Each structure stands twice: as C-alpha cells, then as structure tokens.
Amino acid sequence: MGRSVCKVRQPESEKMIEIKISGRGGQGVVVASQILAAALFRNGMWVQAFPSFGAERRGAPVSAFVRADREEITLRCGVYHPDWIIVLDSQLLGNAAILSGIKESGSILVNGKKIPEEFQSMERGRVFAVDAVAIAQSFHLGSTSFPIVNTAIAGAFAKASGLISLDRILEAVREAVPAEKEGNEAAAREAYERVKER
C-alpha cells in the first residue's frame, strides 16, 4: 500500500530529479549523497538518498543515489535514468557503466582539471568540471594521496545545477560532516566559484 511500481524508463513525476554519484570508497560518495539530499530537503522537496556498494574497501568503486521531488516519492527502486551523473574520480569514466542510462538531456559533473575530451562533442546535456582534488588538498581534507572531495563536489553541484543555493549546501555540510567543518564549508564555497561548464 502506498508503494509505486518502479518505472524503469521514466520517473514517477516529471518534476522528479534523479542523481547518480560515483567515486571510490573513502572519497565521501555516500556523505555527498546525504549532503545533497539534506540541501534539497531544506528547499522543500521530498528526498531519498541511498548507496550501492560492491566490495566494501577503500578505493573500490562506490555509487550513491539521490531522488528529489516536490511531491511525495513512493518509488522504492534504484535510479536507472539519472538527470545528473556526478563523478568523484575521473579515472572511472573508462567504465561504461558509470554513464549508462543518463537521460538525453542529462548533465554530468566531473571532478577534474578540465572537461574530458570524450565529452567535448556531446550534442545534448551539459558537462561541468571542477578540480575538487586541488580544492580538498588546499583545505587539508583527507590525505595528500587520497583527498576527500565530497563537500567540494556538493558546492560545485549547487552552482552547476541551479537546483539549490550555496547556503543550503553549507547548512547541510554543517549537519552531515562530523569534522573539519570550516575546511569543508570553505571547500564547498571555492568549488561553487570554480566549477566550469563545457
């Protein structure tokens, strides 16, 4: 009762936004989904955030998903056709599964110094890049060899998508991140300013 059959090809509502976040264990993929969900919730939306794990070890590929809508969400299934794909480790772009299912009008946000060449000629959708690694390292988030980029990516997503304000992201960061709050907020702010569109 109250549950919707999962519609694989189309979300329950045309206003529904579905986001897939991919990265590696230890980069903060799950916390990134929680930050985005909390920020969207503060914007008056119904939200879901849930992870999908393979091997649960540092460095292994990890994905997490966010679903947001102005109406109550009754879907209880995975995200198969995201509006947004956020990639925390650009080396994962060689895996075709990372970008599979994205809507024709979907958008991509990549952690990288520049837009990968394979996206330069995309006819539809929008592509954004932000050097979240450099930003995280500058605020000593994680280690030099394995920076935690989730808050920088969240800030970049706010600017790229226009779905949420930076203030909402910062509120969500304060709530979701247990340590280095000032550094994480600063990373989100800087990434918001530095994200670039193709």
N, C-alpha and C positions, 0 to 999 in steps of 0.2 A: 504494500500500500504506500502511495506517495512516491514510489520509485519509477523512474522513466527507463524504458528500454534504451540501451546505448545505441545511438545513431552514429555509426562509424563514419559516414560520409559528410555529415553536417551536424553542427552543434544544435542543442535544443532551442536556442534562441539566436536570432540574427545579431543581437547585441552582445552575445557571449564572446569573450576574449579567451583564447587558449594559448598558453605559453609553454614551450619546452626548453628546459635549461640543461645543457650537457657540459660535463667537465670531468675532472678526475677526483677521486677520493682525496680529501684533505684540502681542496680548493674552496670549499664552502658552498657547494651546489645546493644542498638541502637548506642551509640557512638563507641563501639567496632567494629560494622559492618562498620561504617564510617571511622574509622582508617584503617582497613584492606583494604577497597575499595580505599582509598586515596593512601595507600602504593603500592598497586597493579597497580593503575593508574600511579604512578610515575615510575613504572617498564615497562611502555609502553603498558599496557593492557587496553582493553575496560572493563568497570566495571558497575555493578548495585549493589545498596545496598538498602534494603527496610525492614521495620519492619512488624510484625504481632502481634497485641495486642488482649488480651482477656479483662478482667477487667482492666481498667487503674488505678491501685493503687499501691502504694509501697508494694513490697513483692509478688505481683501476678505474675504468670508465664508469661514470655515475650519471644518471639523469633524474631530474625532478620536474614536476609539472604544476602549473597554476591555471586555474579556471576562474573567471570572474564574470559576473552578470548583474544587471540592475534588478533582475528577478531572481527568485529562489532557484537554486541549482539542485535538480533532483537526479542528474546523471550520476551513475556510480560505475564508471569505467575509465579506461585510460584515455589519453589525448592522442588521437591519431592524425589529425589535420590541424596543426597549430597555426595561429595567426602570427606568432613570433617564435623564432628559434634564437636562443642565446647560447653562445659557445664560449666557455671559460678557458678552453685550451685549443688554440687554433690547429695544433697537430691532429686533433680528432677529425678535422674536416676531410681527411683522406678516407674516412669511414663513411660510406654512402648512407648508412642507417641514420647518421646524425641529422641529415637534412631531409630524410624521407618524409613524405606526406605533407610538407608545408603547402599551404594554400597558394594558389597562383598569385594572389595579391599579398602574400605573406611577407614579413620583414625579418631580417637577420641582423643580430648584433654580435660582433666577434671581438674577443679580446686579442688585439694585435696592433702592431705599429701602423699597419696600413690595411686597406681592403685587399683580401686575397684576389689574385688575378682571375681566378675562375668565376668570380662574381662581378667582374667589371662589365661583362656583356649581358648580364641578366636583363631581360626585357620587362619583367614585371616585378613588383615588390620593391622594397627599399633595403639597402645594405649599409650598415654602420660599423665603425671600428673605433675602439678606444684602447690605448696601451695601459690596460689595468695592471699589468705586471709592474711596470715602471712606477705607477702611482702607488701601488701597495708597498713596493720596496721603499719608496721615499718616505712612507709613514711607518716603516718597520712592522708591517703586518705579515705575520708568518716569518719564514726564514728567507735568507737571500736566495737559496736554491729552490725554495718551494713557497712562494708568496701566496697569501690568502687574498683572493681578488673579488670576493662576493659583494662587498659593500661598494667598491668602485663600479662594478658592473650594474648594481642597482641604481646608482646615481646616473650612470650613462643611459640606462633604460628609461628613466624618468624623462630625460631630455629628448631622446630619440623617439619615444612613443607618443609623448604628449598626453598620456593617459593619467599620469599622476604628477603632482608637484614635487619639487625637491624637498620642501618642508615635510610632506607626508613620508617620503623616504627616510629623512633624518629622524622623524618620530619613530618609525619602525625599526631603524638601526638601534636607537637607544633602548628599545624594548627587547629586541631579539639577540643583540650581541652582548655577551657577558663581560668581555674585557676590551681594553684599548678603545673605549668609546670615542674619545676625542679623535684619535687617529682614524678610526673607521668613519666617523662623520666627515672628517676632512677629506678622506679618500673619495667618498660619495660626492662631495661638493666639487672636487677637482675633476673627477670623471664627467660630471654633468657639464662642465665648461669645455672639456677637451674632446668629447665624442664628435666624430666627423662622419658625414654621410658621403656615400659614393658620389 
